[in-house]
Amino acid sequence: MDANENKVSGRASYTDEERRDLIGEFHASGMTPAEFCREWNLNPKTLARWLRIERADAEISFCEIDVQPAPSSAGEYKSVC
């Protein structure tokens, strides 16, 4: 039985720390996702989902800006980010 296999449902469960460690191992491995999953006995769909979540978390969805009138010219604006 895999160390991460849930005894009741037969599904593997991973802590956030284990997930982060495996993602780091994957990036450092230079392997394809399929090779990595075979070596680590990990479902390829699980790794794909983790990587998708990682990419989404890394993306900037918007940048809030503070628009103020320029002190030198009336009617002109500058953004401060």
SULHU-V433161 format. One record per pair of residues at least 24 apart in sequence whose ideal C-beta (glycine too) atoms are under 8 Angstrom apart, sorted by the first residue. I is the first residue (numbers start at 1). J is the second residue. D is the distance in Angstrom with one decimal. If there is no record, write none. Layout:
i;j;d
I;J;D
I;J;D
This chain:
i;j;d
2;41;5.7
12;42;7.7
12;43;7.3
12;46;7.5
19;50;5.8
22;47;7.6
22;50;7.5
23;50;5.7
23;51;7.0
23;54;6.1
26;51;7.7
